[in-house]
Amino acid sequence: MERKNTYAKNLDWSLIFIVVAIIIMGIINLYSAAYNEDRPFLLNLKTLYGKQIMWFGFACFAGFVISLIDARHLRKLTIPIYLFTVSLLVAVLFTTPINGARSWLGFGSFGIQPSEFAKLGMAMMLAYQISGIKSKVVNIKTVTGIIAVLLVTMALILAQNDTGTFLVFTAFLFVMYREGITFDPYVLLLTNNILGLRLKHTWVGVHFIPVLFVVVFFSVIALIFADSDQSFTLGSFVLNIPGWAYVLIVLLIGALLAIFLISRFATTRNKKRLTLIVIIGYISFSVLNGLIAVGYLKVFQSHQRTRIDLVLGKINSEDEKDGKDYNRNRGMAAVGSGGLLGNGYRNAHLASPESGHVPESETDFIFCVFAEEWGFVGSFIVVILFTALLIKIVTIAERQRSTYSRVYAYSVAMIIFYHFAINIGMNLGVAPVIGIPLPFFSYGGSSMISFTVMIFILLKLDAQRKEVLF
């Protein structure tokens, strides 16, 4: 009894309050978005809102079970949980595609989306791997092990044709960056073993996240200014030139820059090595840009490329926009129609289920229903709540004494941030529509259970932070 009282006392009740507030607002909003006149009772399990409450009940039961498990045992359960989620990802590949994607496993009248639970499994696995690092200096073997697990999971997600979830998994790169897990061992392998230098670290390897942002930025610039998909290379933003000409120009610029650096800074002994470094750097930059191009042209489907083109402003005709991005335009119209204070609860006109004006208004575009009914003020409250949730989770992460708990907390924060930012961006028309639900708001049993269980595990780890030191 004393242990239970201590656990309840150590719980972060402010985190619980924020999450419960978001869930209550989400269920109330879902009731409006999916209202059924024939079944107005909130707990009717034949309605979406009734099922959502049921899923939350299942999640709370799972949370109760988690509260009975000693936090020290959660780390031991990490590998079985991760392998279970991966097995679900493999199993779903043998199912029948739904809307072009193999994302669902059916069990009678119910179905689950394994990719939602894979986020939980990957968050725990990343925490397990990083907490198991004994050396202060991260070597190439350690980085390769972490990257391999992440890439295998992402490959299974991509095989399902679920590019939205695939994008969410890149959130774990930021967690790695926070923990000092970088690509520097790979860069040092090139500079020290191949080029014969004796460097202890490299800026590019350590700060791979800023470098990746630069590459993505120039790739987006290239895509905006390219007249055709075939010319989608970094060089297209300058002269709209084909890829082969771009490679020649990059090599020429690289050579000129190498000559400048050599004549300005290098000693005679290091001239050859510096030349190789500059040229290899430019070639590597081009390769990264090319990989992004391949992803855009070969990985994304036609409708997904269209959505990206719309966000980047490559489609200018209003008729063409309306035809190719119906969901996004209707969502933006619904958000805008809410005004300052909204039209009132269950008074949505554009986003109501009766009008059918906004497709997927119960899932991906659930926020536009809330925005139309509660206006800017209500929408601002939702944004504040999610911001408070993220700040609270980061605060919890920073006070952990356990590496496992800290990494797990940051993973949860980044996953929620990705979902929040992309989903709100979709509804506001500043992000492509890629099927990312709003946590605790959008309808979906897998999403509700997964995110709620994430929070319960975090609460358990935090409540025992003074005892757990792994």
C-alpha positions in Angstrom: 0.0 0.0 0.0 2.8 2.4 0.9 4.5 1.7 -2.5 1.2 2.5 -4.3 0.8 5.7 -2.4 4.4 6.7 -3.2 3.8 6.0 -6.9 0.7 8.1 -6.9 2.5 10.9 -5.1 5.4 10.8 -7.6 3.2 10.9 -10.7 3.4 14.1 -12.7 -0.2 15.2 -12.4 0.3 18.3 -14.6 1.1 16.0 -17.5 -1.9 13.9 -16.8 -4.1 17.0 -16.7 -2.8 18.2 -20.0 -3.3 14.9 -21.7 -6.8 14.3 -20.3 -7.8 17.9 -21.3 -6.7 17.2 -24.9 -8.5 13.8 -25.0 -11.7 15.3 -23.6 -11.6 18.1 -26.2 -10.9 15.5 -28.9 -13.8 13.3 -28.0 -16.2 16.3 -27.8 -14.9 17.5 -31.1 -15.2 14.0 -32.6 -18.8 13.8 -31.4 -19.6 16.8 -33.5 -17.5 15.7 -36.5 -19.1 12.2 -36.7 -22.5 13.0 -35.1 -25.2 10.4 -36.0 -28.8 11.5 -35.4 -30.0 7.9 -35.1 -27.4 7.2 -32.5 -26.9 10.4 -30.4 -25.8 8.5 -27.2 -22.1 9.3 -26.6 -21.2 5.8 -25.5 -22.9 4.0 -28.4 -20.2 1.6 -29.7 -21.7 1.6 -33.2 -20.5 5.2 -33.6 -17.0 6.6 -34.0 -17.2 8.6 -30.8 -18.4 5.6 -28.9 -15.5 3.5 -30.3 -13.0 6.2 -29.5 -14.1 6.2 -25.8 -13.8 2.4 -25.9 -10.2 2.6 -27.3 -9.3 5.1 -24.6 -10.7 2.7 -22.0 -8.5 0.0 -23.4 -5.5 2.3 -23.2 -6.3 3.2 -19.6 -6.5 -0.5 -18.7 -3.0 -0.9 -20.4 -1.9 2.0 -18.3 -3.1 0.3 -15.2 -1.1 -2.8 -16.1 2.0 -0.6 -16.8 1.6 0.9 -13.3 2.0 -2.5 -11.8 5.3 -3.2 -13.5 8.5 -2.0 -11.9 10.1 0.6 -14.1 13.4 -1.4 -14.0 11.6 -4.2 -15.8 10.4 -2.0 -18.7 13.9 -1.9 -20.1 14.0 -5.7 -20.0 10.7 -5.9 -21.9 12.0 -3.5 -24.6 13.4 -6.1 -27.1 10.3 -8.4 -26.9 8.0 -5.4 -27.4 10.1 -4.1 -30.3 10.2 -7.5 -32.0 6.5 -7.9 -31.6 5.8 -4.5 -33.3 8.2 -5.5 -36.1 6.5 -8.8 -36.5 3.2 -6.9 -37.0 4.9 -4.8 -39.6 6.0 -7.9 -41.5 2.5 -9.5 -41.2 0.7 -6.5 -42.6 2.7 -6.8 -45.8 0.8 -10.0 -46.6 -2.6 -8.3 -46.3 -4.8 -6.9 -49.0 -4.0 -3.3 -49.9 -6.6 -0.6 -48.8 -6.5 2.6 -50.7 -3.1 1.6 -52.2 -1.5 0.9 -48.8 -1.0 -2.3 -46.7 -1.4 -0.7 -43.3 -4.1 -2.7 -41.5 -4.4 -6.0 -39.8 -8.0 -7.2 -39.5 -9.3 -9.2 -36.5 -13.0 -9.8 -37.1 -14.8 -6.5 -37.1 -11.8 -4.7 -35.7 -8.5 -3.7 -37.3 -5.2 -2.3 -36.0 -2.6 -0.2 -37.7 0.8 -1.8 -36.8 2.8 1.3 -37.8 1.3 3.2 -34.9 2.6 0.7 -32.4 5.9 0.6 -34.2 6.5 4.1 -33.0 6.2 3.0 -29.4 8.5 0.0 -30.1 11.1 2.1 -31.8 11.1 4.7 -29.0 11.8 2.0 -26.5 14.4 0.3 -28.6 16.3 3.5 -29.3 16.3 4.2 -25.6 17.5 0.7 -25.0 20.4 0.9 -27.5 21.6 4.4 -26.4 21.4 3.5 -22.7 23.5 0.4 -23.4 26.5 2.4 -24.7 29.3 2.0 -22.3 32.0 4.1 -23.9 32.0 7.9 -23.8 33.3 7.9 -27.4 30.7 6.6 -29.8 32.3 4.3 -32.4 31.2 3.2 -35.8 29.9 -0.1 -34.6 27.6 1.6 -32.1 26.2 4.0 -34.7 25.8 1.3 -37.3 23.8 -0.8 -34.8 21.4 2.0 -34.0 21.0 3.1 -37.6 20.5 -0.5 -38.8 17.5 -1.0 -36.4 16.0 2.4 -37.4 16.4 1.7 -41.2 15.0 -1.8 -40.9 11.9 -0.4 -39.2 11.6 2.4 -41.7 12.0 0.0 -44.6 9.1 -2.1 -43.4 7.0 1.1 -43.0 7.9 2.2 -46.6 7.0 -1.3 -47.9 3.5 -0.6 -46.7 3.4 2.5 -48.8 2.9 4.6 -45.7 5.0 7.6 -46.4 3.5 9.7 -43.6 4.6 7.3 -40.9 7.9 6.9 -42.7 8.5 10.7 -42.3 7.6 10.5 -38.6 10.3 8.0 -38.0 12.9 10.6 -39.0 12.1 12.2 -35.7 14.4 9.7 -34.1 17.4 11.3 -35.8 16.8 14.4 -33.7 16.8 12.3 -30.5 20.1 10.7 -31.6 21.5 14.2 -32.2 20.5 15.3 -28.7 22.3 12.3 -27.3 25.5 12.9 -29.2 25.0 9.9 -31.6 26.3 11.3 -34.9 27.6 10.2 -38.3 31.1 11.4 -37.3 32.5 7.9 -37.2 31.7 7.4 -40.8 33.2 10.7 -41.8 36.3 9.9 -39.8 36.6 6.6 -41.5 36.8 8.5 -44.8 39.1 11.3 -43.7 41.5 9.3 -41.4 41.6 5.8 -43.0 41.2 6.7 -46.6 42.7 10.2 -46.9 45.3 9.7 -44.2 44.3 12.6 -42.0 44.4 12.5 -38.2 41.2 14.2 -37.1 39.4 13.6 -33.8 36.1 14.8 -35.1 34.5 16.7 -38.0 31.9 19.4 -38.0 29.9 17.8 -40.8 29.8 14.5 -39.0 28.9 15.9 -35.6 26.3 18.3 -36.9 24.6 16.1 -39.5 21.2 17.4 -38.7 22.0 21.0 -39.8 23.8 19.6 -42.9 20.7 17.5 -43.7 18.5 20.7 -43.4 20.8 22.5 -45.9 20.5 19.6 -48.4 16.8 19.4 -48.0 16.5 23.2 -48.4 18.4 23.3 -51.6 16.5 20.3 -52.9 13.2 22.1 -52.2 14.5 25.2 -54.0 15.5 23.0 -56.9 12.0 21.4 -57.0 10.3 24.8 -57.0 12.2 26.1 -59.9 12.4 22.9 -62.0 10.1 22.8 -65.0 10.1 19.0 -65.1 10.7 16.2 -62.8 13.6 15.0 -64.8 15.5 18.2 -64.1 15.0 17.9 -60.4 18.6 18.4 -59.2 20.4 21.1 -57.2 21.5 22.7 -60.5 18.0 23.3 -61.6 17.5 26.2 -59.2 20.2 28.1 -61.0 19.8 27.4 -64.7 17.1 24.7 -64.9 19.7 22.4 -66.4 19.7 18.6 -66.7 21.4 16.4 -64.2 24.5 15.6 -66.3 25.3 19.3 -66.7 24.7 19.9 -63.0 27.3 17.2 -62.1 29.9 18.9 -64.4 29.2 22.3 -62.9 29.4 21.0 -59.4 32.8 19.3 -60.1 34.0 22.6 -61.7 33.0 24.7 -58.8 34.4 22.2 -56.4 37.7 22.3 -58.2 37.8 26.1 -58.2 37.0 26.2 -54.5 39.7 23.6 -53.8 42.2 25.7 -55.6 41.2 28.8 -53.6 41.3 26.9 -50.2 44.6 25.3 -51.1 46.3 28.6 -52.1 44.8 30.4 -49.1 45.1 28.1 -46.2 46.8 24.8 -46.9 50.4 23.9 -46.4 52.3 22.0 -49.1 52.0 18.8 -47.2 48.2 19.0 -47.0 47.3 20.4 -50.4 46.5 17.1 -52.0 44.4 15.9 -49.1 42.5 19.2 -48.9 41.7 19.0 -52.6 40.3 15.5 -52.1 38.2 16.6 -49.1 36.6 19.5 -51.0 35.8 17.5 -54.1 34.5 14.5 -52.1 32.4 16.9 -50.1 30.8 18.4 -53.2 30.2 15.0 -54.7 28.7 13.8 -51.4 26.4 16.8 -51.3 25.3 16.0 -54.9 24.6 12.4 -54.0 22.4 13.4 -51.0 20.5 15.7 -53.2 20.2 13.0 -55.8 18.8 10.6 -53.2 16.1 13.1 -52.3 15.3 13.4 -56.0 15.0 9.6 -56.3 12.7 9.6 -53.2 10.5 12.3 -54.8 10.3 10.6 -58.2 10.3 6.9 -57.3 9.1 6.5 -53.7 6.3 9.0 -53.6 3.2 8.2 -55.6 1.7 10.6 -58.2 -0.9 12.0 -55.8 1.7 12.5 -53.1 4.0 14.4 -55.6 1.0 16.5 -56.6 0.4 17.5 -52.9 4.0 18.5 -52.5 3.9 20.5 -55.7 0.8 22.3 -54.5 2.5 23.3 -51.2 5.6 24.5 -53.1 3.4 26.5 -55.5 4.3 24.6 -58.7 0.6 24.3 -59.6 -0.8 27.7 -60.3 -4.2 27.1 -62.0 -7.0 27.5 -59.4 -9.1 24.9 -61.3 -6.2 22.5 -61.3 -5.6 23.2 -57.6 -9.2 22.4 -56.7 -9.2 19.2 -58.7 -5.8 17.9 -57.4 -6.0 19.1 -53.8 -9.6 18.9 -52.9 -9.1 17.9 -49.3 -6.6 20.6 -48.5 -8.6 23.4 -50.1 -11.8 22.3 -48.3 -9.9 22.0 -45.0 -8.5 25.5 -45.4 -11.9 26.9 -46.3 -13.4 25.3 -43.1 -10.6 26.7 -40.9 -11.1 30.2 -42.4 -14.8 30.2 -42.0 -14.5 29.9 -38.2 -13.4 33.5 -37.8 -12.4 34.7 -34.4 -14.9 32.9 -32.2 -16.3 30.2 -34.5 -19.8 29.2 -35.5 -20.6 27.4 -32.3 -20.6 23.8 -31.2 -22.1 21.4 -33.8 -22.7 24.4 -36.1 -19.9 23.7 -38.5 -21.2 24.2 -42.1 -18.3 23.3 -44.3 -16.7 20.6 -42.0 -19.9 19.0 -40.9 -20.6 15.3 -41.7 -23.9 16.3 -43.3 -22.3 18.6 -45.9 -19.5 16.2 -46.8 -17.5 19.3 -47.8 -14.3 18.2 -46.0 -13.4 14.5 -46.6 -11.7 12.6 -43.7 -13.1 15.2 -41.2 -13.0 12.6 -38.4 -9.3 11.7 -38.9 -6.7 13.7 -40.8 -8.8 16.9 -41.0 -10.3 16.8 -37.5 -8.7 20.1 -36.6 -10.6 22.0 -39.2 -13.9 20.9 -37.6 -12.7 22.3 -34.3 -11.4 25.5 -35.9 -14.7 26.1 -37.7 -16.8 25.6 -34.6 -14.5 27.4 -32.1 -12.7 29.8 -34.3 -9.2 31.3 -33.8 -9.6 31.5 -30.0 -10.5 27.8 -29.7 -7.8 26.8 -32.1 -5.2 28.8 -30.2 -6.2 27.0 -27.0 -5.5 23.6 -28.7 -2.1 24.9 -29.9 -1.3 26.1 -26.4 -2.3 22.7 -24.9 -0.1 20.8 -27.3 2.8 23.2 -26.8 2.4 22.8 -23.0 2.4 19.0 -23.5 5.7 19.1 -25.5 7.3 21.5 -23.0 6.2 19.3 -20.1 7.6 16.1 -21.7 10.9 17.8 -22.5 11.1 19.1 -18.9 10.5 15.5 -17.7 13.2 14.3 -20.0 15.8 16.7 -18.7 15.2 15.7 -15.0 15.7 12.0 -15.6 18.8 10.3 -14.0 18.4 7.4 -16.4 19.6 7.5 -20.0 16.9 5.1 -21.0 14.2 7.3 -19.5 15.6 10.5 -21.0 15.9 9.1 -24.5 12.5 7.6 -24.3 11.0 10.9 -23.2 12.7 12.8 -26.0 11.5 10.2 -28.5 7.9 10.6 -27.3 8.2 14.4 -27.5 9.5 14.3 -31.1 6.9 11.8 -32.3 4.1 14.0 -30.9 5.7 17.2 -32.3 5.9 15.7 -35.8 2.3 14.6 -35.7 1.1 17.9 -34.2 3.1 20.1 -36.6 2.3 18.2 -39.8 -1.4 17.7 -39.1 -2.0 21.3 -38.2 0.1 22.3 -41.3 -2.1 20.0 -43.4 -5.3 21.7 -42.1 -3.8 25.2 -42.7 -2.5 24.3 -46.2 1.2 24.8 -45.4 2.1 21.1 -45.4 1.3 18.3 -47.9 -1.6 15.9 -47.1 0.2 12.7 -46.0 -2.2 11.1 -43.6 -0.8 12.1 -40.2 -3.4 12.0 -37.4 -3.6 14.6 -34.6 -2.6 12.8 -31.4 -5.6 12.2 -28.9 -7.9 14.2 -31.3 -8.2 12.2 -34.6 -10.4 9.1 -34.6 -8.4 5.9 -34.5 -8.0 3.1 -32.0 -4.4 2.3 -32.9 -3.4 5.9 -32.6 -5.3 6.5 -29.3 -3.9 3.4 -27.7 -0.4 3.9 -28.9 -0.1 7.6 -27.8 -1.8 7.0 -24.5 0.4 4.0 -23.7 3.5 6.1 -24.6 2.4 8.6 -21.9 1.7 5.9 -19.3 5.1 4.5 -19.8 6.7 7.9 -19.5 4.7 8.5 -16.3 5.9 5.3 -14.8 9.6 5.9 -15.7 9.3 9.4 -14.3 7.6 8.3 -11.1 10.6 6.0 -10.3 13.3 8.3 -11.7 15.1 8.3 -8.3 15.3 4.5 -8.3 16.0 3.7 -11.9 19.6 4.3 -12.9 20.1 2.4 -16.2 
